[in-house]
Amino acid sequence: MEDIKAGLEKAVRVMKIEVEAGEQEKLSAELDQFLQWLKPMLDLETEGADQVLVAHDRISVVRKDEARQADQAELQEAAPDFAGGFYQVPPIIE
Amino acid sequence: MDLRGKPVRKMVEAVSSKEVSAYQLIEKTLENCALVNEALNIFSVIAGVDALEQARAIDKRLEVGENLPLAGIPVAVKDDIFYGVLPTGLGSAAFKEFIPPYTATAVERLMDAGAIVIGKTNIGDMGLGSSTVSSPNGPTVNPWDAGYAAGSAGAAAVITGLCMLALESDTGGALRQGASHCGVAGLRPGMGRVSRYGLNADSSSFAQVGVTALSGDDILCALEVISGPDGRDASLAAEDKWAAGGRVAPDLQSESLTIGYPAAAFDLPEPEIREVYEKARERYQAGGYRLTEIDLGLLPEALRAYYVICLAETSSNHARFDGIRFGRAAEAGDLEELYAKSRRLTLGPEARRRSIFGTYILGKGHYDRYYRQALKIWNLVRREFNRVLKECDLLMLPVVKAAPVRLDEEANFLENWGADLFTAPVSMAGLPAISLPAGQVGKMPVGLQLVGRPFSEKLLTAVCDRLAPENKLFPHRGPS
């Protein structure tokens, strides 16, 4: 359980989300339940099964991989703001 | 005027021939929406003036001779599908007044065809879950019994006659389970069939846009309009696959259809639900359908794998709600605090649980153990469904294993997730599936799920209308 608590704490930190202390305790217990629930899945024999990488196999993902000349003027025109050779973006923090 | 009195095609005829104007139809519909919404909490927003303006525009388009396949049809749109005029709350208190800068392709196509958006329907916390109990607006009440959740607000809108079509999302089965709990038909199209542009997806691999209505034919009216290639969604099926996939009307002789059913899946703990499904099977057999027992043993592991993948994708998709790129910015002293507080502002308890668990699963040491294994099981699930659908034309599955969530009880989160046992694996397989009314337990409707091969949506809607009227339990019509 200590491992799970530490793992959950790390996930909260990585995700950068505010979680109250009481909620973190509750989530640790629930994560423990969830991982217990997953156990039969881990025991399933998956030898020879590839990982699925796309949501379905009817997508046309293949196109010719060739370099194309972009129209700079068109791109600049589509940008919200362009000045002095740069795309202007708003400051993140005032 | 009761919208349940006419099929979509008949209503379109009535509006197109000026028997009733779109404006009159929508004016009355909006009155009903306001009344019913107070009791059932179906809509997060009712369109009001905008819907009346849309109706006026439709009447004008008809006046100049335009042919509109959905002229005047009132449509409810789930609150995770964008309509760039009305606020789209996404099931988050932080998005209450958010008006999307664009409209979803499916909504745009329905409106081009003459349909009128009458409002946005309630959803759970960030659209998560197969009921609306975690919604910041409170749950949508089941029209059949106020002690229960509706499952999906769109289905509740259809069965109460507030709209004729509901455009909804379905990830692990919300649309199908809602249709089951409310006694209507609900189609989740196969992956690649309908554009998802403008859908705020929690899980990019499994979220799909579908339709709920009173009959399969009503659903087909909408599907014919919304499906098809869209340059704005790269996950749509390639055009050559469409041609090969069978848009052609199938042979619907009942004796020519074989329906596979996994007996173990119907061995449910609730005897009354089991009985509904047993009786439905007997009726179908008596009606000439060939039922054949098949083995589909992977469902419990598929559900677990579904949740691993779904949570991982949810955590990734929720990362953007940091208060800078997306979402409302919280008051904060520094950047780190801004991220943390803004995410909390956006994500409710269910969304936080899923995102944090997803982040845990994707972490070092857990990725291989859980995520990679789940991706392999996803492959096995696809193979299993494909194998079964080589043996039979359609596959029959329960939609639910229990009644909807009771509003006076707080269920354990795993119990809630377990409700997706029969629907989430179908989402993994990427196949089209329809939920149709099968019977009742007390007052509550129970639906049955039919799963088809890729591009078999037309077959599913037709079989739905052949099977559902046999129940004679719901205001459900067969083909006109």
Boltz contact constraints between the chains, C-beta under 6 A:
constraints:
  - contact:
      token1: [A, 7]
      token2: [B, 360]
      max_distance: 6.0
  - contact:
      token1: [A, 11]
      token2: [B, 356]
      max_distance: 6.0
  - contact:
      token1: [A, 11]
      token2: [B, 359]
      max_distance: 6.0
  - contact:
      token1: [A, 11]
      token2: [B, 360]
      max_distance: 6.0
  - contact:
      token1: [A, 12]
      token2: [B, 356]
      max_distance: 6.0
  - contact:
      token1: [A, 14]
      token2: [B, 359]
      max_distance: 6.0
  - contact:
      token1: [A, 15]
      token2: [B, 359]
      max_distance: 6.0
  - contact:
      token1: [A, 16]
      token2: [B, 339]
      max_distance: 6.0
  - contact:
      token1: [A, 16]
      token2: [B, 340]
      max_distance: 6.0
  - contact:
      token1: [A, 17]
      token2: [B, 340]
      max_distance: 6.0
  - contact:
      token1: [A, 17]
      token2: [B, 343]
      max_distance: 6.0
  - contact:
      token1: [A, 17]
      token2: [B, 344]
      max_distance: 6.0
  - contact:
      token1: [A, 18]
      token2: [B, 340]
      max_distance: 6.0
  - contact:
      token1: [A, 18]
      token2: [B, 341]
      max_distance: 6.0
  - contact:
      token1: [A, 18]
      token2: [B, 344]
      max_distance: 6.0
  - contact:
      token1: [A, 37]
      token2: [B, 414]
      max_distance: 6.0
  - contact:
      token1: [A, 38]
      token2: [B, 304]
      max_distance: 6.0
  - contact:
      token1: [A, 41]
      token2: [B, 301]
      max_distance: 6.0
  - contact:
      token1: [A, 41]
      token2: [B, 304]
      max_distance: 6.0
  - contact:
      token1: [A, 41]
      token2: [B, 305]
      max_distance: 6.0
  - contact:
      token1: [A, 44]
      token2: [B, 301]
      max_distance: 6.0
  - contact:
      token1: [A, 46]
      token2: [B, 376]
      max_distance: 6.0
  - contact:
      token1: [A, 49]
      token2: [B, 376]
      max_distance: 6.0
  - contact:
      token1: [A, 49]
      token2: [B, 379]
      max_distance: 6.0
  - contact:
      token1: [A, 49]
      token2: [B, 380]
      max_distance: 6.0
  - contact:
      token1: [A, 50]
      token2: [B, 379]
      max_distance: 6.0
  - contact:
      token1: [A, 51]
      token2: [B, 375]
      max_distance: 6.0
  - contact:
      token1: [A, 51]
      token2: [B, 376]
      max_distance: 6.0
  - contact:
      token1: [A, 52]
      token2: [B, 375]
      max_distance: 6.0
  - contact:
      token1: [A, 52]
      token2: [B, 378]
      max_distance: 6.0
  - contact:
      token1: [A, 52]
      token2: [B, 379]
      max_distance: 6.0
  - contact:
      token1: [A, 55]
      token2: [B, 191]
      max_distance: 6.0
  - contact:
      token1: [A, 55]
      token2: [B, 205]
      max_distance: 6.0
  - contact:
      token1: [A, 56]
      token2: [B, 191]
      max_distance: 6.0
  - contact:
      token1: [A, 56]
      token2: [B, 192]
      max_distance: 6.0
  - contact:
      token1: [A, 56]
      token2: [B, 430]
      max_distance: 6.0
  - contact:
      token1: [A, 58]
      token2: [B, 192]
      max_distance: 6.0
  - contact:
      token1: [A, 58]
      token2: [B, 237]
      max_distance: 6.0
  - contact:
      token1: [A, 58]
      token2: [B, 241]
      max_distance: 6.0
  - contact:
      token1: [A, 59]
      token2: [B, 235]
      max_distance: 6.0
  - contact:
      token1: [A, 60]
      token2: [B, 238]
      max_distance: 6.0
  - contact:
      token1: [A, 92]
      token2: [B, 324]
      max_distance: 6.0
